[in-house]
Amino acid sequence: MFNYNNKSFRPVSNSENGETSADTVFHYQQTGNILTSEYAGGQIKVGHLIGLVDKNGVIDMRYHQVNENNEIMTGICRSVPELLPNGKIRLHETWQWTSGDYSKGHSVIEEE
């Protein structure tokens, strides 16, 4: 099982309709199968996520954030892990806004 506790991640790619960028840093904490994170940077002033990690390391999460326009944005995301040759984790994410235009997107984040 993947353990995300005390790991930091940074986006390497995102859909145009997303708000994260290479300036956004996610700080993950995990207790059992419960994952939480605080994040900020780039267009995001502050954000939080909560999720459940399954036996394969796949994360089912919900997130909310305040962007630079002072809008509260919310969404859902499914992250599928890939173990890189250097031992770091890459997450392939499929997400959808549950506010704003309800659009969908894809992103990739990697452990720092």
Backbone as XML, in Angstrom:
<?xml version="1.0"?>
<chain id="A" units="angstrom">
  <residue number="1" name="MET">
    <atom name="N" x="0.843" y="-1.195" z="0.000"/>
    <atom name="CA" x="0.000" y="0.000" z="0.000"/>
    <atom name="C" x="0.880" y="1.247" z="0.000"/>
  </residue>
  <residue number="2" name="PHE">
    <atom name="N" x="0.469" y="2.225" z="-0.767"/>
    <atom name="CA" x="1.172" y="3.496" z="-0.795"/>
    <atom name="C" x="0.879" y="4.252" z="0.500"/>
  </residue>
  <residue number="3" name="ASN">
    <atom name="N" x="1.892" y="4.933" z="1.011"/>
    <atom name="CA" x="1.697" y="5.781" z="2.173"/>
    <atom name="C" x="2.124" y="7.194" z="1.796"/>
  </residue>
  <residue number="4" name="TYR">
    <atom name="N" x="1.199" y="8.128" z="1.902"/>
    <atom name="CA" x="1.440" y="9.505" z="1.488"/>
    <atom name="C" x="1.803" y="10.416" z="2.652"/>
  </residue>
  <residue number="5" name="ASN">
    <atom name="N" x="1.928" y="9.859" z="3.861"/>
    <atom name="CA" x="2.143" y="10.681" z="5.048"/>
    <atom name="C" x="3.449" y="11.479" z="4.963"/>
  </residue>
  <residue number="6" name="ASN">
    <atom name="N" x="3.341" y="12.766" z="5.253"/>
    <atom name="CA" x="4.476" y="13.703" z="5.288"/>
    <atom name="C" x="5.170" y="13.861" z="3.936"/>
  </residue>
  <residue number="7" name="LYS">
    <atom name="N" x="4.450" y="13.644" z="2.845"/>
    <atom name="CA" x="5.013" y="13.840" z="1.512"/>
    <atom name="C" x="4.458" y="15.125" z="0.900"/>
  </residue>
  <residue number="8" name="SER">
    <atom name="N" x="5.280" y="15.796" z="0.111"/>
    <atom name="CA" x="4.860" y="17.009" z="-0.598"/>
    <atom name="C" x="4.841" y="16.731" z="-2.087"/>
  </residue>
  <residue number="9" name="PHE">
    <atom name="N" x="3.846" y="17.283" z="-2.765"/>
    <atom name="CA" x="3.659" y="17.087" z="-4.202"/>
    <atom name="C" x="3.513" y="18.431" z="-4.889"/>
  </residue>
  <residue number="10" name="ARG">
    <atom name="N" x="3.936" y="18.468" z="-6.160"/>
    <atom name="CA" x="3.831" y="19.681" z="-6.975"/>
    <atom name="C" x="3.332" y="19.276" z="-8.366"/>
  </residue>
  <residue number="11" name="PRO">
    <atom name="N" x="2.383" y="20.030" z="-8.930"/>
    <atom name="CA" x="1.888" y="19.710" z="-10.276"/>
    <atom name="C" x="2.978" y="19.830" z="-11.338"/>
  </residue>
  <residue number="12" name="VAL">
    <atom name="N" x="2.942" y="18.901" z="-12.303"/>
    <atom name="CA" x="3.815" y="18.977" z="-13.475"/>
    <atom name="C" x="2.994" y="19.233" z="-14.740"/>
  </residue>
  <residue number="13" name="SER">
    <atom name="N" x="1.674" y="18.995" z="-14.662"/>
    <atom name="CA" x="0.782" y="19.335" z="-15.774"/>
    <atom name="C" x="-0.638" y="19.453" z="-15.250"/>
  </residue>
  <residue number="14" name="ASN">
    <atom name="N" x="-1.451" y="20.241" z="-15.959"/>
    <atom name="CA" x="-2.846" y="20.415" z="-15.585"/>
    <atom name="C" x="-3.624" y="20.899" z="-16.803"/>
  </residue>
  <residue number="15" name="SER">
    <atom name="N" x="-4.918" y="20.594" z="-16.820"/>
    <atom name="CA" x="-5.798" y="21.095" z="-17.874"/>
    <atom name="C" x="-5.920" y="22.614" z="-17.752"/>
  </residue>
  <residue number="16" name="GLU">
    <atom name="N" x="-6.249" y="23.269" z="-18.855"/>
    <atom name="CA" x="-6.371" y="24.733" z="-18.873"/>
    <atom name="C" x="-7.373" y="25.267" z="-17.862"/>
  </residue>
  <residue number="17" name="ASN">
    <atom name="N" x="-8.429" y="24.497" z="-17.592"/>
    <atom name="CA" x="-9.486" y="24.949" z="-16.687"/>
    <atom name="C" x="-9.148" y="24.708" z="-15.220"/>
  </residue>
  <residue number="18" name="GLY">
    <atom name="N" x="-7.956" y="24.198" z="-14.922"/>
    <atom name="CA" x="-7.528" y="23.970" z="-13.548"/>
    <atom name="C" x="-6.866" y="25.199" z="-12.965"/>
  </residue>
  <residue number="19" name="GLU">
    <atom name="N" x="-6.717" y="25.218" z="-11.647"/>
    <atom name="CA" x="-6.108" y="26.362" z="-10.977"/>
    <atom name="C" x="-4.732" y="26.051" z="-10.393"/>
  </residue>
  <residue number="20" name="THR">
    <atom name="N" x="-4.337" y="24.790" z="-10.337"/>
    <atom name="CA" x="-3.012" y="24.478" z="-9.812"/>
    <atom name="C" x="-1.955" y="24.675" z="-10.889"/>
  </residue>
  <residue number="21" name="SER">
    <atom name="N" x="-0.732" y="24.918" z="-10.432"/>
    <atom name="CA" x="0.406" y="25.111" z="-11.334"/>
    <atom name="C" x="1.657" y="24.613" z="-10.627"/>
  </residue>
  <residue number="22" name="ALA">
    <atom name="N" x="2.805" y="24.767" z="-11.274"/>
    <atom name="CA" x="4.076" y="24.350" z="-10.673"/>
    <atom name="C" x="4.371" y="25.130" z="-9.392"/>
  </residue>
  <residue number="23" name="ASP">
    <atom name="N" x="3.664" y="26.231" z="-9.160"/>
    <atom name="CA" x="3.848" y="27.027" z="-7.941"/>
    <atom name="C" x="2.994" y="26.535" z="-6.780"/>
  </residue>
  <residue number="24" name="THR">
    <atom name="N" x="2.119" y="25.553" z="-7.019"/>
    <atom name="CA" x="1.247" y="25.009" z="-5.976"/>
    <atom name="C" x="1.943" y="23.828" z="-5.310"/>
  </residue>
  <residue number="25" name="VAL">
    <atom name="N" x="1.950" y="23.826" z="-3.978"/>
    <atom name="CA" x="2.548" y="22.719" z="-3.233"/>
    <atom name="C" x="1.490" y="22.114" z="-2.317"/>
  </residue>
  <residue number="26" name="PHE">
    <atom name="N" x="1.362" y="20.786" z="-2.403"/>
    <atom name="CA" x="0.443" y="20.014" z="-1.569"/>
    <atom name="C" x="1.252" y="19.318" z="-0.479"/>
  </residue>
  <residue number="27" name="HIS">
    <atom name="N" x="0.830" y="19.440" z="0.783"/>
    <atom name="CA" x="1.475" y="18.762" z="1.908"/>
    <atom name="C" x="0.505" y="17.703" z="2.424"/>
  </residue>
  <residue number="28" name="TYR">
    <atom name="N" x="0.813" y="16.433" z="2.138"/>
    <atom name="CA" x="-0.088" y="15.325" z="2.463"/>
    <atom name="C" x="0.186" y="14.763" z="3.860"/>
  </residue>
  <residue number="29" name="GLN">
    <atom name="N" x="-0.891" y="14.401" z="4.537"/>
    <atom name="CA" x="-0.842" y="13.675" z="5.810"/>
    <atom name="C" x="-1.776" y="12.474" z="5.660"/>
  </residue>
  <residue number="30" name="GLN">
    <atom name="N" x="-1.368" y="11.335" z="6.178"/>
    <atom name="CA" x="-2.199" y="10.137" z="6.086"/>
    <atom name="C" x="-2.196" y="9.396" z="7.409"/>
  </residue>
  <residue number="31" name="THR">
    <atom name="N" x="-3.387" y="9.055" z="7.877"/>
    <atom name="CA" x="-3.571" y="8.214" z="9.060"/>
    <atom name="C" x="-4.485" y="7.070" z="8.656"/>
  </residue>
  <residue number="32" name="GLY">
    <atom name="N" x="-3.962" y="5.850" z="8.661"/>
    <atom name="CA" x="-4.740" y="4.719" z="8.160"/>
    <atom name="C" x="-5.026" y="4.949" z="6.686"/>
  </residue>
  <residue number="33" name="ASN">
    <atom name="N" x="-6.294" y="4.885" z="6.313"/>
    <atom name="CA" x="-6.649" y="5.127" z="4.905"/>
    <atom name="C" x="-7.193" y="6.539" z="4.680"/>
  </residue>
  <residue number="34" name="ILE">
    <atom name="N" x="-7.095" y="7.407" z="5.689"/>
    <atom name="CA" x="-7.607" y="8.777" z="5.568"/>
    <atom name="C" x="-6.467" y="9.717" z="5.208"/>
  </residue>
  <residue number="35" name="LEU">
    <atom name="N" x="-6.660" y="10.461" z="4.127"/>
    <atom name="CA" x="-5.664" y="11.399" z="3.624"/>
    <atom name="C" x="-6.189" y="12.816" z="3.761"/>
  </residue>
  <residue number="36" name="THR">
    <atom name="N" x="-5.337" y="13.727" z="4.213"/>
    <atom name="CA" x="-5.674" y="15.153" z="4.237"/>
    <atom name="C" x="-4.512" y="15.928" z="3.647"/>
  </residue>
  <residue number="37" name="SER">
    <atom name="N" x="-4.789" y="17.151" z="3.213"/>
    <atom name="CA" x="-3.729" y="17.994" z="2.688"/>
    <atom name="C" x="-4.124" y="19.457" z="2.797"/>
  </residue>
  <residue number="38" name="GLU">
    <atom name="N" x="-3.130" y="20.271" z="3.066"/>
    <atom name="CA" x="-3.245" y="21.713" z="2.894"/>
    <atom name="C" x="-2.387" y="22.049" z="1.693"/>
  </residue>
  <residue number="39" name="TYR">
    <atom name="N" x="-2.826" y="23.026" z="0.901"/>
    <atom name="CA" x="-2.051" y="23.412" z="-0.262"/>
    <atom name="C" x="-2.245" y="24.886" z="-0.575"/>
  </residue>
  <residue number="40" name="ALA">
    <atom name="N" x="-1.288" y="25.462" z="-1.280"/>
    <atom name="CA" x="-1.330" y="26.870" z="-1.663"/>
    <atom name="C" x="-0.265" y="27.098" z="-2.730"/>
  </residue>
  <residue number="41" name="GLY">
    <atom name="N" x="-0.373" y="28.250" z="-3.390"/>
    <atom name="CA" x="0.619" y="28.653" z="-4.375"/>
    <atom name="C" x="0.008" y="28.914" z="-5.728"/>
  </residue>
  <residue number="42" name="GLY">
    <atom name="N" x="0.634" y="29.806" z="-6.480"/>
    <atom name="CA" x="0.105" y="30.168" z="-7.790"/>
    <atom name="C" x="-1.219" y="30.888" z="-7.642"/>
  </residue>
  <residue number="43" name="GLN">
    <atom name="N" x="-2.245" y="30.423" z="-8.357"/>
    <atom name="CA" x="-3.575" y="31.045" z="-8.311"/>
    <atom name="C" x="-4.338" y="30.721" z="-7.031"/>
  </residue>
  <residue number="44" name="ILE">
    <atom name="N" x="-3.803" y="29.833" z="-6.189"/>
    <atom name="CA" x="-4.530" y="29.366" z="-5.009"/>
    <atom name="C" x="-3.960" y="29.991" z="-3.748"/>
  </residue>
  <residue number="45" name="LYS">
    <atom name="N" x="-4.823" y="30.745" z="-3.034"/>
    <atom name="CA" x="-4.404" y="31.341" z="-1.764"/>
    <atom name="C" x="-4.297" y="30.281" z="-0.680"/>
  </residue>
  <residue number="46" name="VAL">
    <atom name="N" x="-5.316" y="29.436" z="-0.581"/>
    <atom name="CA" x="-5.305" y="28.343" z="0.392"/>
    <atom name="C" x="-6.294" y="27.276" z="-0.053"/>
  </residue>
  <residue number="47" name="GLY">
    <atom name="N" x="-5.943" y="26.009" z="0.190"/>
    <atom name="CA" x="-6.832" y="24.912" z="-0.157"/>
    <atom name="C" x="-6.664" y="23.759" z="0.801"/>
  </residue>
  <residue number="48" name="HIS">
    <atom name="N" x="-7.686" y="22.910" z="0.863"/>
    <atom name="CA" x="-7.670" y="21.709" z="1.691"/>
    <atom name="C" x="-8.301" y="20.572" z="0.903"/>
  </residue>
  <residue number="49" name="LEU">
    <atom name="N" x="-7.845" y="19.374" z="1.180"/>
    <atom name="CA" x="-8.507" y="18.216" z="0.597"/>
    <atom name="C" x="-8.610" y="17.130" z="1.650"/>
  </residue>
  <residue number="50" name="ILE">
    <atom name="N" x="-9.579" y="16.255" z="1.458"/>
    <atom name="CA" x="-9.737" y="15.071" z="2.301"/>
    <atom name="C" x="-10.081" y="13.912" z="1.380"/>
  </residue>
  <residue number="51" name="GLY">
    <atom name="N" x="-9.505" y="12.762" z="1.667"/>
    <atom name="CA" x="-9.746" y="11.624" z="0.796"/>
    <atom name="C" x="-9.545" y="10.304" z="1.493"/>
  </residue>
  <residue number="52" name="LEU">
    <atom name="N" x="-9.901" y="9.263" z="0.771"/>
    <atom name="CA" x="-9.700" y="7.887" z="1.222"/>
    <atom name="C" x="-8.744" y="7.197" z="0.263"/>
  </residue>
  <residue number="53" name="VAL">
    <atom name="N" x="-7.797" y="6.455" z="0.819"/>
    <atom name="CA" x="-6.798" y="5.732" z="0.041"/>
    <atom name="C" x="-7.178" y="4.258" z="0.046"/>
  </residue>
  <residue number="54" name="ASP">
    <atom name="N" x="-7.286" y="3.658" z="-1.151"/>
    <atom name="CA" x="-7.625" y="2.235" z="-1.195"/>
    <atom name="C" x="-6.354" y="1.381" z="-1.123"/>
  </residue>
  <residue number="55" name="LYS">
    <atom name="N" x="-6.505" y="0.061" z="-1.167"/>
    <atom name="CA" x="-5.376" y="-0.860" z="-0.997"/>
    <atom name="C" x="-4.332" y="-0.736" z="-2.101"/>
  </residue>
  <residue number="56" name="ASN">
    <atom name="N" x="-4.700" y="-0.147" z="-3.257"/>
    <atom name="CA" x="-3.769" y="0.053" z="-4.365"/>
    <atom name="C" x="-3.169" y="1.454" z="-4.387"/>
  </residue>
  <residue number="57" name="GLY">
    <atom name="N" x="-3.509" y="2.265" z="-3.371"/>
    <atom name="CA" x="-2.989" y="3.625" z="-3.299"/>
    <atom name="C" x="-3.802" y="4.649" z="-4.057"/>
  </residue>
  <residue number="58" name="VAL">
    <atom name="N" x="-4.914" y="4.228" z="-4.657"/>
    <atom name="CA" x="-5.787" y="5.160" z="-5.389"/>
    <atom name="C" x="-6.521" y="6.028" z="-4.366"/>
  </residue>
  <residue number="59" name="ILE">
    <atom name="N" x="-6.541" y="7.335" z="-4.635"/>
    <atom name="CA" x="-7.155" y="8.291" z="-3.716"/>
    <atom name="C" x="-8.466" y="8.803" z="-4.312"/>
  </residue>
  <residue number="60" name="ASP">
    <atom name="N" x="-9.540" y="8.727" z="-3.518"/>
    <atom name="CA" x="-10.839" y="9.321" z="-3.847"/>
    <atom name="C" x="-10.968" y="10.516" z="-2.919"/>
  </residue>
  <residue number="61" name="MET">
    <atom name="N" x="-10.953" y="11.740" z="-3.476"/>
    <atom name="CA" x="-10.892" y="12.931" z="-2.627"/>
    <atom name="C" x="-11.902" y="13.998" z="-3.008"/>
  </residue>
  <residue number="62" name="ARG">
    <atom name="N" x="-12.098" y="14.895" z="-2.069"/>
    <atom name="CA" x="-12.882" y="16.113" z="-2.257"/>
    <atom name="C" x="-11.986" y="17.276" z="-1.855"/>
  </residue>
  <residue number="63" name="TYR">
    <atom name="N" x="-12.122" y="18.390" z="-2.552"/>
    <atom name="CA" x="-11.269" y="19.535" z="-2.226"/>
    <atom name="C" x="-12.049" y="20.835" z="-2.278"/>
  </residue>
  <residue number="64" name="HIS">
    <atom name="N" x="-11.519" y="21.823" z="-1.562"/>
    <atom name="CA" x="-12.033" y="23.189" z="-1.642"/>
    <atom name="C" x="-10.854" y="24.141" z="-1.512"/>
  </residue>
  <residue number="65" name="GLN">
    <atom name="N" x="-10.983" y="25.268" z="-2.180"/>
    <atom name="CA" x="-9.878" y="26.222" z="-2.199"/>
    <atom name="C" x="-10.397" y="27.629" z="-2.445"/>
  </residue>
  <residue number="66" name="VAL">
    <atom name="N" x="-9.594" y="28.618" z="-2.028"/>
    <atom name="CA" x="-9.870" y="30.023" z="-2.316"/>
    <atom name="C" x="-8.821" y="30.471" z="-3.321"/>
  </residue>
  <residue number="67" name="ASN">
    <atom name="N" x="-9.277" y="30.974" z="-4.473"/>
    <atom name="CA" x="-8.334" y="31.387" z="-5.508"/>
    <atom name="C" x="-7.994" y="32.877" z="-5.387"/>
  </residue>
  <residue number="68" name="GLU">
    <atom name="N" x="-7.132" y="33.352" z="-6.274"/>
    <atom name="CA" x="-6.670" y="34.741" z="-6.212"/>
    <atom name="C" x="-7.791" y="35.747" z="-6.481"/>
  </residue>
  <residue number="69" name="ASN">
    <atom name="N" x="-8.931" y="35.288" z="-7.014"/>
    <atom name="CA" x="-10.098" y="36.159" z="-7.214"/>
    <atom name="C" x="-11.035" y="36.135" z="-6.008"/>
  </residue>
  <residue number="70" name="ASN">
    <atom name="N" x="-10.582" y="35.516" z="-4.918"/>
    <atom name="CA" x="-11.376" y="35.363" z="-3.690"/>
    <atom name="C" x="-12.662" y="34.587" z="-3.915"/>
  </residue>
  <residue number="71" name="GLU">
    <atom name="N" x="-12.599" y="33.598" z="-4.810"/>
    <atom name="CA" x="-13.723" y="32.693" z="-5.043"/>
    <atom name="C" x="-13.447" y="31.379" z="-4.327"/>
  </residue>
  <residue number="72" name="ILE">
    <atom name="N" x="-14.486" y="30.813" z="-3.720"/>
    <atom name="CA" x="-14.374" y="29.482" z="-3.154"/>
    <atom name="C" x="-14.722" y="28.489" z="-4.257"/>
  </residue>
  <residue number="73" name="MET">
    <atom name="N" x="-13.779" y="27.610" z="-4.556"/>
    <atom name="CA" x="-13.975" y="26.599" z="-5.586"/>
    <atom name="C" x="-13.926" y="25.224" z="-4.926"/>
  </residue>
  <residue number="74" name="THR">
    <atom name="N" x="-14.773" y="24.306" z="-5.403"/>
    <atom name="CA" x="-14.838" y="22.955" z="-4.845"/>
    <atom name="C" x="-14.779" y="21.929" z="-5.961"/>
  </residue>
  <residue number="75" name="GLY">
    <atom name="N" x="-14.359" y="20.715" z="-5.612"/>
    <atom name="CA" x="-14.302" y="19.681" z="-6.628"/>
    <atom name="C" x="-14.072" y="18.301" z="-6.066"/>
  </residue>
  <residue number="76" name="ILE">
    <atom name="N" x="-14.083" y="17.338" z="-6.983"/>
    <atom name="CA" x="-13.807" y="15.934" z="-6.674"/>
    <atom name="C" x="-12.643" y="15.482" z="-7.550"/>
  </residue>
  <residue number="77" name="CYS">
    <atom name="N" x="-11.904" y="14.493" z="-7.057"/>
    <atom name="CA" x="-10.731" y="14.039" z="-7.790"/>
    <atom name="C" x="-10.457" y="12.578" z="-7.481"/>
  </residue>
  <residue number="78" name="ARG">
    <atom name="N" x="-9.977" y="11.864" z="-8.487"/>
    <atom name="CA" x="-9.493" y="10.489" z="-8.325"/>
    <atom name="C" x="-8.048" y="10.482" z="-8.779"/>
  </residue>
  <residue number="79" name="SER">
    <atom name="N" x="-7.147" y="10.066" z="-7.876"/>
    <atom name="CA" x="-5.712" y="10.063" z="-8.161"/>
    <atom name="C" x="-5.192" y="8.633" z="-8.172"/>
  </residue>
  <residue number="80" name="VAL">
    <atom name="N" x="-4.522" y="8.271" z="-9.256"/>
    <atom name="CA" x="-3.965" y="6.929" z="-9.415"/>
    <atom name="C" x="-2.441" y="7.037" z="-9.346"/>
  </residue>
  <residue number="81" name="PRO">
    <atom name="N" x="-1.811" y="6.294" z="-8.399"/>
    <atom name="CA" x="-0.369" y="6.423" z="-8.219"/>
    <atom name="C" x="0.456" y="5.624" z="-9.222"/>
  </residue>
  <residue number="82" name="GLU">
    <atom name="N" x="1.647" y="6.149" z="-9.472"/>
    <atom name="CA" x="2.670" y="5.458" z="-10.256"/>
    <atom name="C" x="3.963" y="5.602" z="-9.470"/>
  </residue>
  <residue number="83" name="LEU">
    <atom name="N" x="4.654" y="4.507" z="-9.225"/>
    <atom name="CA" x="5.935" y="4.555" z="-8.537"/>
    <atom name="C" x="7.026" y="4.776" z="-9.581"/>
  </residue>
  <residue number="84" name="LEU">
    <atom name="N" x="7.766" y="5.857" z="-9.438"/>
    <atom name="CA" x="8.820" y="6.198" z="-10.389"/>
    <atom name="C" x="10.101" y="5.422" z="-10.077"/>
  </residue>
  <residue number="85" name="PRO">
    <atom name="N" x="11.004" y="5.282" z="-11.053"/>
    <atom name="CA" x="12.253" y="4.551" z="-10.830"/>
    <atom name="C" x="13.079" y="5.087" z="-9.653"/>
  </residue>
  <residue number="86" name="ASN">
    <atom name="N" x="12.949" y="6.386" z="-9.363"/>
    <atom name="CA" x="13.700" y="6.986" z="-8.255"/>
    <atom name="C" x="13.017" y="6.785" z="-6.901"/>
  </residue>
  <residue number="87" name="GLY">
    <atom name="N" x="11.895" y="6.032" z="-6.877"/>
    <atom name="CA" x="11.196" y="5.760" z="-5.628"/>
    <atom name="C" x="10.138" y="6.787" z="-5.261"/>
  </residue>
  <residue number="88" name="LYS">
    <atom name="N" x="10.083" y="7.888" z="-6.004"/>
    <atom name="CA" x="9.081" y="8.933" z="-5.751"/>
    <atom name="C" x="7.743" y="8.516" z="-6.369"/>
  </residue>
  <residue number="89" name="ILE">
    <atom name="N" x="6.685" y="9.196" z="-5.946"/>
    <atom name="CA" x="5.327" y="8.885" z="-6.419"/>
    <atom name="C" x="4.850" y="9.959" z="-7.391"/>
  </residue>
  <residue number="90" name="ARG">
    <atom name="N" x="4.268" y="9.511" z="-8.487"/>
    <atom name="CA" x="3.578" y="10.396" z="-9.438"/>
    <atom name="C" x="2.098" y="10.036" z="-9.365"/>
  </residue>
  <residue number="91" name="LEU">
    <atom name="N" x="1.228" y="11.049" z="-9.282"/>
    <atom name="CA" x="-0.216" y="10.829" z="-9.232"/>
    <atom name="C" x="-0.871" y="11.336" z="-10.508"/>
  </residue>
  <residue number="92" name="HIS">
    <atom name="N" x="-1.632" y="10.464" z="-11.154"/>
    <atom name="CA" x="-2.391" y="10.802" z="-12.359"/>
    <atom name="C" x="-3.817" y="11.086" z="-11.907"/>
  </residue>
  <residue number="93" name="GLU">
    <atom name="N" x="-4.255" y="12.328" z="-12.086"/>
    <atom name="CA" x="-5.516" y="12.779" z="-11.501"/>
    <atom name="C" x="-6.576" y="13.090" z="-12.555"/>
  </residue>
  <residue number="94" name="THR">
    <atom name="N" x="-7.779" y="12.641" z="-12.264"/>
    <atom name="CA" x="-8.966" y="12.987" z="-13.051"/>
    <atom name="C" x="-9.888" y="13.725" z="-12.100"/>
  </residue>
  <residue number="95" name="TRP">
    <atom name="N" x="-10.264" y="14.955" z="-12.447"/>
    <atom name="CA" x="-11.024" y="15.777" z="-11.519"/>
    <atom name="C" x="-12.189" y="16.498" z="-12.209"/>
  </residue>
  <residue number="96" name="GLN">
    <atom name="N" x="-13.088" y="17.006" z="-11.363"/>
    <atom name="CA" x="-14.215" y="17.798" z="-11.849"/>
    <atom name="C" x="-14.569" y="18.847" z="-10.808"/>
  </residue>
  <residue number="97" name="TRP">
    <atom name="N" x="-14.799" y="20.048" z="-11.288"/>
    <atom name="CA" x="-15.308" y="21.103" z="-10.409"/>
    <atom name="C" x="-16.733" y="20.763" z="-9.989"/>
  </residue>
  <residue number="98" name="THR">
    <atom name="N" x="-17.052" y="21.018" z="-8.720"/>
    <atom name="CA" x="-18.437" y="20.907" z="-8.238"/>
    <atom name="C" x="-18.974" y="22.302" z="-7.947"/>
  </residue>
  <residue number="99" name="SER">
    <atom name="N" x="-18.285" y="23.295" z="-8.471"/>
    <atom name="CA" x="-18.702" y="24.697" z="-8.424"/>
    <atom name="C" x="-18.274" y="25.323" z="-9.744"/>
  </residue>
  <residue number="100" name="GLY">
    <atom name="N" x="-18.594" y="26.591" z="-9.930"/>
    <atom name="CA" x="-18.206" y="27.246" z="-11.181"/>
    <atom name="C" x="-18.873" y="26.601" z="-12.376"/>
  </residue>
  <residue number="101" name="ASP">
    <atom name="N" x="-18.074" y="26.222" z="-13.375"/>
    <atom name="CA" x="-18.645" y="25.682" z="-14.623"/>
    <atom name="C" x="-18.790" y="24.157" z="-14.632"/>
  </residue>
  <residue number="102" name="TYR">
    <atom name="N" x="-18.422" y="23.483" z="-13.549"/>
    <atom name="CA" x="-18.546" y="22.021" z="-13.422"/>
    <atom name="C" x="-17.735" y="21.261" z="-14.474"/>
  </residue>
  <residue number="103" name="SER">
    <atom name="N" x="-16.734" y="21.906" z="-15.044"/>
    <atom name="CA" x="-15.928" y="21.252" z="-16.068"/>
    <atom name="C" x="-15.004" y="20.197" z="-15.451"/>
  </residue>
  <residue number="104" name="LYS">
    <atom name="N" x="-14.456" y="19.356" z="-16.333"/>
    <atom name="CA" x="-13.570" y="18.267" z="-15.926"/>
    <atom name="C" x="-12.160" y="18.536" z="-16.419"/>
  </residue>
  <residue number="105" name="GLY">
    <atom name="N" x="-11.199" y="17.829" z="-15.816"/>
    <atom name="CA" x="-9.826" y="17.990" z="-16.253"/>
    <atom name="C" x="-8.947" y="16.850" z="-15.792"/>
  </residue>
  <residue number="106" name="HIS">
    <atom name="N" x="-7.681" y="16.930" z="-16.200"/>
    <atom name="CA" x="-6.660" y="15.939" z="-15.847"/>
    <atom name="C" x="-5.411" y="16.680" z="-15.403"/>
  </residue>
  <residue number="107" name="SER">
    <atom name="N" x="-4.747" y="16.142" z="-14.408"/>
    <atom name="CA" x="-3.500" y="16.714" z="-13.953"/>
    <atom name="C" x="-2.559" y="15.600" z="-13.513"/>
  </residue>
  <residue number="108" name="VAL">
    <atom name="N" x="-1.286" y="15.966" z="-13.420"/>
    <atom name="CA" x="-0.274" y="15.052" z="-12.929"/>
    <atom name="C" x="0.514" y="15.824" z="-11.877"/>
  </residue>
  <residue number="109" name="ILE">
    <atom name="N" x="0.676" y="15.209" z="-10.692"/>
    <atom name="CA" x="1.506" y="15.809" z="-9.660"/>
    <atom name="C" x="2.575" y="14.800" z="-9.255"/>
  </residue>
  <residue number="110" name="GLU">
    <atom name="N" x="3.740" y="15.313" z="-8.836"/>
    <atom name="CA" x="4.846" y="14.444" z="-8.456"/>
    <atom name="C" x="5.385" y="14.813" z="-7.096"/>
  </residue>
  <residue number="111" name="GLU">
    <atom name="N" x="5.831" y="13.780" z="-6.387"/>
    <atom name="CA" x="6.438" y="13.970" z="-5.087"/>
    <atom name="C" x="7.730" y="14.772" z="-5.234"/>
  </residue>
  <residue number="112" name="GLU">
    <atom name="N" x="7.917" y="15.706" z="-4.305"/>
    <atom name="CA" x="9.153" y="16.515" z="-4.330"/>
    <atom name="C" x="10.301" y="15.765" z="-3.671"/>
  </residue>
</chain>
